[in-house]
Amino acid sequence: MRSRILFLIFIFTIVTIIVFNQFVDEKTRVVVVLKDLDTEYWNIVKAGAEKGFRDFGIKGKVVAPRYEDVENQKELLKSILNEKPDLLIVSPLNSESVSILDKFYENNIPVMLLDTDDPWENKTAYIGTNNIELGRIGGMLLASQLQPGNEVALISGDINHPISGDRIKGAKISLEAVGVNIVTKAVDLPNYSGHVKEVMEEILEEHPNIKGVFADTDIKALGVYEAIEEFNINMPVIGADGINKMIELIEGGMLSGTVAQNPYDMGYISVEMAKKVLSGEIVERNIDTGVDIIIKGNATQRLAFQRELLR
């Protein structure tokens, strides 16, 4: 009888371990929250994160709110908090989203910021671009095609946002260093090429001597390009991000270049860092994923790489 009881206890223990392990395996260890999954940039970030999940053996998922919907991202974060993941990677739309991250910290869930940094003191790390450096390189690329004294325009979104503001700050540093005159700035523009096209048309009428433009995103740069094409003007337009449509114009010789973040690397490296944190390692608080210059000489290779990721 005693042997039978011991045998049953043994079987019960084994079954309990198996069920527990299945529960652990099914639990999402890492959740990546992006700004949206409607644009190619964020889908490339997603591709990098998912490759990281596979390579580092992490069970995770990538989610996003409706296109740049702050309230939806906040609700999404609250829902994820209830899932109790082991670690959160997030690209906050603004400070409202960041305020919710304190709840993760209080529940001992490490939080890493991706693409968009914030001075939130409890972040484990920021993985992304140094946007002042990106703007500085973009300004240098534009200045290399101009002469001292030439006039240029700067086009951007919210100048108080850490991404737009830093990119414009960096571009100004490079342009002013070589004597290029910034005669006008259009700020607080939505990331929509049609609206930027209208604004750029007004700028061209008011400042007919403009010789170049720096825009804080490629989408805005495309709006600028549409305007100068309509005015039958040929001038360098430098954007940022390296989206496919911009690279296609560079490949075709219509535009000279752009500066690009590395969204695939951002996604991949963020998961690599998550693996280290979950293993008890300490990671650097600021992880720079670099900036690439895309010109006609390397446009075809970059375009092929990104198209493959988006298939």
Backbone torsions as a table, in degrees:
resi	resn	phi	psi	omega
1	MET	NA	-46.0	179.2
2	ARG	-59.8	-40.3	178.8
3	SER	-63.3	-39.2	-179.8
4	ARG	-64.6	-41.7	179.4
5	ILE	-65.0	-43.4	178.7
6	LEU	-62.2	-38.0	178.7
7	PHE	-64.6	-42.8	-179.8
8	LEU	-66.0	-39.4	177.0
9	ILE	-62.6	-40.9	178.6
10	PHE	-61.3	-47.6	179.8
11	ILE	-61.6	-43.3	-179.8
12	PHE	-61.3	-41.2	179.6
13	THR	-63.2	-44.4	179.8
14	ILE	-62.6	-44.9	-179.8
15	VAL	-62.6	-41.3	178.9
16	THR	-61.2	-43.3	178.9
17	ILE	-62.7	-43.2	-179.3
18	ILE	-63.0	-46.3	-179.9
19	VAL	-63.2	-42.1	179.5
20	PHE	-62.6	-43.5	179.9
21	ASN	-64.0	-37.1	177.9
22	GLN	-64.7	-40.1	178.3
23	PHE	-62.0	-44.5	179.7
24	VAL	-62.6	-42.9	-178.9
25	ASP	-64.6	-34.4	-177.3
26	GLU	-79.4	-19.7	-178.7
27	LYS	-68.8	133.2	176.5
28	THR	-73.8	114.8	-176.6
29	ARG	-80.0	-37.9	-177.1
30	VAL	-130.7	130.2	174.8
31	VAL	-115.7	131.3	176.9
32	VAL	-109.1	120.5	179.4
33	VAL	-110.2	113.9	-179.9
34	LEU	-98.0	179.1	-179.7
35	LYS	-79.8	-33.1	174.5
36	ASP	-167.2	169.1	172.8
37	LEU	-127.0	28.9	-179.9
38	ASP	-100.8	-12.0	-177.3
39	THR	-116.6	155.6	-175.5
40	GLU	-66.2	-32.8	180.0
41	TYR	-56.1	-51.2	-176.2
42	TRP	-72.9	-27.1	174.9
43	ASN	-71.2	-28.6	174.3
44	ILE	-71.4	-39.6	173.7
45	VAL	-58.6	-44.8	179.6
46	LYS	-59.0	-43.9	179.8
47	ALA	-60.1	-39.7	178.5
48	GLY	-66.4	-41.7	179.3
49	ALA	-65.0	-42.8	-178.8
50	GLU	-67.6	-33.7	174.1
51	LYS	-66.0	-37.2	176.8
52	GLY	-63.2	-42.3	177.2
53	PHE	-55.9	-44.2	-178.2
54	ARG	-68.8	-46.5	-175.3
55	ASP	-68.1	-34.2	-174.9
56	PHE	-103.8	7.3	174.5
57	GLY	63.5	38.7	-179.1
58	ILE	-108.5	134.8	173.8
59	LYS	-84.6	117.5	-177.2
60	GLY	-153.2	177.0	177.7
61	LYS	-148.7	156.3	178.4
62	VAL	-116.9	125.8	-179.6
63	VAL	-133.8	167.5	179.3
64	ALA	-159.5	155.4	174.9
65	PRO	-77.2	177.9	169.0
66	ARG	-60.1	159.7	-169.8
67	TYR	-44.2	108.0	174.7
68	GLU	47.1	42.6	179.5
69	ASP	-96.9	105.9	-174.7
70	VAL	-63.2	-46.2	-178.5
71	GLU	-62.1	-39.3	179.4
72	ASN	-66.6	-37.9	177.7
73	GLN	-66.7	-38.0	177.9
74	LYS	-62.5	-45.2	178.8
75	GLU	-65.0	-37.2	178.1
76	LEU	-62.7	-42.9	179.2
77	LEU	-64.6	-38.9	177.3
78	LYS	-63.1	-39.9	178.8
79	SER	-65.4	-41.6	179.8
80	ILE	-66.3	-36.5	177.5
81	LEU	-57.4	-38.9	178.9
82	ASN	-66.8	-24.0	178.3
83	GLU	-76.2	-17.6	-179.4
84	LYS	53.6	59.8	175.0
85	PRO	-68.3	167.3	177.7
86	ASP	-77.9	-26.3	-177.8
87	LEU	-158.9	145.4	178.3
88	LEU	-117.0	134.0	170.4
89	ILE	-116.9	125.7	-173.8
90	VAL	-141.5	143.2	170.0
91	SER	-105.9	95.4	-174.9
92	PRO	-70.0	136.7	178.3
93	LEU	-70.4	-37.2	175.3
94	ASN	-163.8	-171.2	-175.5
95	SER	-65.3	-23.4	177.2
96	GLU	-63.3	-41.2	177.1
97	SER	-66.7	-37.8	-178.6
98	VAL	-63.0	-34.6	-177.1
99	SER	-60.7	-28.5	-179.6
100	ILE	-74.7	-21.3	-175.3
101	LEU	-66.6	-20.7	176.2
102	ASP	-59.1	-32.8	-179.8
103	LYS	-65.5	-35.6	176.7
104	PHE	-65.7	-45.3	-179.6
105	TYR	-60.5	-42.0	180.0
106	GLU	-63.8	-26.2	179.0
107	ASN	-96.9	17.7	176.7
108	ASN	60.0	35.1	175.6
109	ILE	-105.9	110.4	179.6
110	PRO	-60.4	143.7	-179.9
111	VAL	-125.2	126.9	174.4
112	MET	-114.4	136.3	178.2
113	LEU	-92.0	137.6	-176.2
114	LEU	-121.8	130.6	175.3
115	ASP	73.0	-45.3	-176.3
116	THR	-118.3	114.6	-177.6
117	ASP	-85.0	164.1	178.1
118	ASP	-154.9	146.9	-179.5
119	PRO	-72.4	9.0	178.8
120	TRP	-50.9	121.7	-169.4
121	GLU	-72.3	-19.5	-174.6
122	ASN	-95.4	7.2	178.1
123	LYS	-67.5	144.1	176.5
124	THR	-76.4	-38.9	-179.7
125	ALA	-166.3	159.3	168.0
126	TYR	-114.0	128.5	177.6
127	ILE	-117.9	116.5	180.0
128	GLY	167.2	-158.8	-173.8
129	THR	-89.9	143.0	166.1
130	ASN	-81.8	101.8	-170.3
131	ASN	-74.0	-23.2	172.0
132	ILE	-66.0	-42.3	178.9
133	GLU	-65.8	-40.3	177.3
134	LEU	-59.9	-46.3	178.6
135	GLY	-63.6	-38.4	179.1
136	ARG	-62.3	-44.1	178.9
137	ILE	-66.9	-40.5	177.2
138	GLY	-62.9	-40.4	177.1
139	GLY	-64.4	-39.2	177.0
140	MET	-63.4	-40.9	179.9
141	LEU	-63.6	-40.6	177.1
142	LEU	-68.0	-46.0	-177.8
143	ALA	-62.0	-30.5	-179.5
144	SER	-64.8	-15.2	-178.8
145	GLN	-108.0	10.3	-177.3
146	LEU	-126.4	177.4	176.3
147	GLN	-117.8	152.4	174.7
148	PRO	-54.1	136.4	-178.7
149	GLY	94.9	-16.4	177.0
150	ASN	-63.3	151.9	-179.3
151	GLU	-100.5	139.5	178.5
152	VAL	-136.5	164.7	175.8
153	ALA	-119.6	148.9	174.8
154	LEU	-113.7	133.3	-178.2
155	ILE	-121.5	128.6	-178.0
156	SER	-154.3	169.9	172.2
157	GLY	-85.1	-144.7	-177.8
158	ASP	-61.2	113.9	-175.8
159	ILE	-67.9	-18.0	178.1
160	ASN	-89.5	-7.1	176.9
161	HIS	-75.9	140.5	-175.8
162	PRO	-59.6	-30.1	-179.3
163	ILE	-78.3	-57.8	-178.5
164	SER	-60.7	-46.9	-177.7
165	GLY	-60.8	-43.8	-178.9
166	ASP	-68.2	-38.4	-180.0
167	ARG	-64.5	-44.0	178.5
168	ILE	-66.1	-39.4	177.7
169	LYS	-59.7	-45.1	179.8
170	GLY	-65.0	-41.9	179.7
171	ALA	-62.6	-42.2	179.8
172	LYS	-60.8	-41.0	179.8
173	ILE	-56.4	-47.5	-177.2
174	SER	-71.0	-42.2	-176.6
175	LEU	-68.3	-44.5	-179.2
176	GLU	-68.9	-28.6	-179.5
177	ALA	-63.8	-27.7	-178.5
178	VAL	-108.8	12.5	173.7
179	GLY	81.7	18.4	174.7
180	VAL	-82.3	134.8	-174.6
181	ASN	-92.8	121.6	175.1
182	ILE	-88.5	104.5	-172.6
183	VAL	-93.4	-18.4	178.5
184	THR	-157.7	151.6	175.4
185	LYS	-132.7	135.2	172.4
186	ALA	-113.4	115.3	-174.7
187	VAL	-120.0	171.5	180.0
188	ASP	61.5	29.3	179.2
189	LEU	-88.0	142.0	176.0
190	PRO	-68.9	155.4	-180.0
191	ASN	-80.6	67.2	-175.1
192	TYR	-140.4	117.5	-171.7
193	SER	-63.1	-34.2	-178.4
194	GLY	-61.8	-43.4	179.4
195	HIS	-68.4	-40.9	179.6
196	VAL	-63.4	-37.4	178.3
197	LYS	-57.6	-44.7	179.8
198	GLU	-63.9	-42.9	179.4
199	VAL	-64.4	-41.5	-178.7
200	MET	-66.6	-34.9	177.2
201	GLU	-61.8	-40.3	177.1
202	GLU	-65.2	-40.5	179.4
203	ILE	-62.3	-42.8	-179.2
204	LEU	-64.0	-33.5	178.3
205	GLU	-73.2	-36.9	-178.6
206	GLU	-81.6	-27.5	-177.1
207	HIS	-131.2	74.1	-175.3
208	PRO	-65.9	-13.0	-177.7
209	ASN	-94.2	6.7	179.9
210	ILE	-61.4	136.6	-177.3
211	LYS	-115.1	-4.1	-179.3
212	GLY	-172.8	162.8	-178.1
213	VAL	-140.7	137.5	167.8
214	PHE	-113.5	128.6	177.7
215	ALA	-117.5	146.6	-174.8
216	ASP	-77.1	-10.2	173.0
217	THR	-141.0	159.5	176.7
218	ASP	-67.9	-32.6	179.5
219	ILE	-62.7	-43.0	176.1
220	LYS	-66.5	-38.5	178.4
221	ALA	-61.3	-35.3	177.7
222	LEU	-65.3	-37.5	175.6
223	GLY	-63.4	-40.2	176.5
224	VAL	-62.5	-45.0	-179.6
225	TYR	-60.0	-41.7	178.8
226	GLU	-61.2	-37.6	179.7
227	ALA	-69.2	-47.1	-177.5
228	ILE	-69.5	-28.8	175.9
229	GLU	-66.2	-40.8	179.4
230	GLU	-65.9	-33.8	178.1
231	PHE	-83.6	-0.9	-179.0
232	ASN	58.1	44.8	179.7
233	ILE	-113.3	140.6	176.8
234	ASN	-111.8	112.7	178.4
235	MET	-150.8	155.0	177.1
236	PRO	-69.5	134.8	175.5
237	VAL	-127.7	118.2	-178.8
238	ILE	-110.2	125.4	175.3
239	GLY	-113.2	-163.1	179.6
240	ALA	-149.9	140.4	173.3
241	ASP	128.0	-33.6	177.6
242	GLY	76.6	42.8	177.7
243	ILE	-75.8	157.7	-171.3
244	ASN	-59.1	-42.4	-176.9
245	LYS	-63.0	-37.3	177.8
246	MET	-66.4	-42.9	-179.1
247	ILE	-66.3	-34.8	177.8
248	GLU	-61.6	-40.1	178.4
249	LEU	-68.1	-35.7	176.2
250	ILE	-67.7	-44.3	178.7
251	GLU	-59.2	-37.5	-179.4
252	GLY	-83.1	-2.8	177.5
253	GLY	84.6	5.8	-179.9
254	MET	-77.7	-31.8	176.0
255	LEU	-127.0	155.2	-172.0
256	SER	-85.6	-31.6	-178.0
257	GLY	175.1	175.5	174.9
258	THR	-150.5	164.2	172.6
259	VAL	-108.8	140.4	-170.9
260	ALA	-128.4	139.5	166.8
261	GLN	-74.4	178.5	177.2
262	ASN	-119.9	76.4	-174.4
263	PRO	-61.7	-35.7	178.1
264	TYR	-63.5	-45.6	178.7
265	ASP	-62.9	-38.3	178.7
266	MET	-56.7	-50.9	-179.2
267	GLY	-62.1	-45.1	-177.2
268	TYR	-66.5	-48.6	-176.7
269	ILE	-65.9	-34.9	179.2
270	SER	-61.5	-38.8	178.2
271	VAL	-72.4	-36.9	175.9
272	GLU	-60.1	-42.5	178.0
273	MET	-67.9	-35.8	177.3
274	ALA	-60.7	-42.0	177.8
275	LYS	-58.8	-43.6	-179.5
276	LYS	-65.5	-43.4	179.9
277	VAL	-62.9	-43.4	-179.7
278	LEU	-67.3	-21.3	177.7
279	SER	-90.0	2.3	177.5
280	GLY	91.5	5.7	179.1
281	GLU	-81.9	155.0	174.3
282	ILE	-96.5	129.5	-179.4
283	VAL	-109.8	160.5	177.1
284	GLU	-62.1	146.2	-176.7
285	ARG	-76.5	-24.8	179.5
286	ASN	-130.5	115.0	-176.0
287	ILE	-116.9	107.4	-175.9
288	ASP	-84.6	122.1	-178.7
289	THR	-93.0	5.2	168.9
290	GLY	86.0	170.8	-179.8
291	VAL	-133.7	135.7	176.8
292	ASP	-111.2	144.9	170.3
293	ILE	-98.4	125.0	178.8
294	ILE	-109.5	120.1	176.8
295	ILE	-128.7	-178.7	-176.1
296	LYS	-56.7	-33.8	-176.7
297	GLY	-65.9	-27.6	-179.4
298	ASN	-122.1	6.4	-176.5
299	ALA	-63.4	-42.6	-176.3
300	THR	-61.9	-43.4	-180.0
301	GLN	-64.3	-44.8	-179.9
302	ARG	-64.6	-41.0	-179.0
303	LEU	-63.9	-43.0	179.7
304	ALA	-62.5	-41.6	179.5
305	PHE	-61.2	-47.3	-176.4
306	GLN	-71.4	-37.3	177.9
307	ARG	-63.2	-37.3	179.2
308	GLU	-64.6	-40.3	-179.7
309	LEU	-64.5	-32.0	-174.4
310	LEU	-93.0	2.1	-179.6
311	ARG	-65.6	NA	NA
